[in-house]
Amino acid sequence: VFVLSYLYLAGRLLDILRCQGQRGLQAFMEALEFYHPEQYTQLTGKQPTQRCSLILGKKPLLYICTL
């Protein structure tokens, strides 16, 4: 039951990223880098930087799609 829930959530995340395009992916990667640096390093093989995130600016880069 938990595996199906995780698979659903992973699929939902991929749907959101696909619908948001390059800007959505950029916002996701920045949020991952900022809030979850260990997972960012596992995913990319790069160390996170200490810069401010673009997703915190005046115009948000990520809008959630609804089904």
C-alpha positions as CSV (number, residue, x, y, z in Angstrom):
1,V,0.0,0.0,0.0
2,F,2.8,2.4,0.9
3,V,4.7,1.6,-2.3
4,L,1.7,2.5,-4.4
5,S,1.3,5.8,-2.6
6,Y,4.9,6.7,-3.2
7,L,4.6,5.7,-6.9
8,Y,1.5,7.8,-7.2
9,L,3.2,10.8,-5.6
10,A,6.3,10.4,-7.7
11,G,4.1,10.2,-10.9
12,R,2.2,13.3,-9.7
13,L,5.5,15.2,-9.2
14,L,6.6,14.3,-12.7
15,D,3.3,15.4,-14.2
16,I,3.6,18.8,-12.4
17,L,7.2,19.2,-13.6
18,R,6.3,18.3,-17.2
19,C,3.4,20.7,-17.2
20,Q,5.6,23.5,-15.9
21,G,8.4,23.0,-18.4
22,Q,12.0,24.3,-17.9
23,R,11.0,27.0,-15.4
24,G,9.2,24.4,-13.2
25,L,12.2,22.1,-13.3
26,Q,14.5,25.0,-12.4
27,A,12.4,25.9,-9.5
28,F,12.2,22.3,-8.3
29,M,16.0,21.9,-8.5
30,E,16.6,25.1,-6.7
31,A,14.1,24.1,-3.9
32,L,15.8,20.7,-3.7
33,E,19.2,22.3,-3.5
34,F,18.0,24.8,-0.9
35,Y,15.9,22.7,1.4
36,H,17.3,19.2,0.8
37,P,21.0,19.5,0.0
38,E,21.8,15.8,0.6
39,Q,19.2,14.6,-1.9
40,Y,20.4,17.3,-4.4
41,T,23.9,16.0,-4.2
42,Q,22.7,12.4,-4.6
43,L,20.6,13.4,-7.7
44,T,23.1,15.7,-9.4
45,G,26.5,14.7,-8.0
46,K,27.2,18.4,-7.4
47,Q,27.5,20.2,-4.1
48,P,24.8,22.8,-3.4
49,T,25.8,26.4,-3.6
50,Q,25.0,29.0,-0.9
51,R,23.3,31.5,-3.1
52,C,19.7,32.7,-2.6
53,S,17.0,30.9,-4.5
54,L,15.2,32.4,-7.5
55,I,11.9,30.9,-6.3
56,L,11.9,33.4,-3.4
57,G,11.7,36.4,-5.8
58,K,8.7,38.7,-6.6
59,K,7.4,36.6,-9.4
60,P,7.0,32.9,-8.5
61,L,8.5,30.4,-10.9
62,L,6.4,27.4,-9.9
63,Y,2.7,27.2,-10.2
64,I,1.0,23.9,-9.2
65,C,-1.1,22.2,-11.9
66,T,-4.4,20.6,-10.9
67,L,-5.7,17.4,-12.3
